[in-house]
């Protein structure tokens, strides 16, 4: 954990009907001093939306050789490389070579991100998906963020219902292929 990091706790009630995942999670998340609240909350949502056995946060923005969130199998091999924000093509290339699944969750405008990766050398780019939310969704949720948080995440038919400390919001989870096959 970085010196000066702010610790946020999340009591998460997760109901992902689309994947059949129902969990109660207690998360401690270190927000690096250079990490925005929007990036940190997107990282938490990526963790929840991809939750499975072996999932973990890395060092966040301080991690240079790991994604924001990753999934390891029982042997320690990385099976899912989950980036947050706007990673460069080299990170996606590395992640796609190391993991079975590589994906990105962003709080930014996908129309501005996708062209940054077009034509770049990215291993299995056609298998990588960028996930985004409706404009303003993350910013609205960030306004309810505290150090101790009650978070309910419900997903049904690619619709995300979020309640954060009593503030509710909803968004479609948008899927954008990184490259056309």
Secondary structure, 3 states (H helix, E strand, C coil): CCCCCEEEEEEEEEEECCCCEEEEEEEEEEECCCCCHHHHHHHHHHHHHCCCCCEEECCHHHCCCCCCEEEECCCCCEEEEEEECCCCHHHHHHHHHHCCEEEEECCCCHHHHHHHHCCCCCCCHHHCEEEECCCCHHHHHHCCCCCEEEEEEEEECCEEEEEECCEEEEEECEEEECCCC
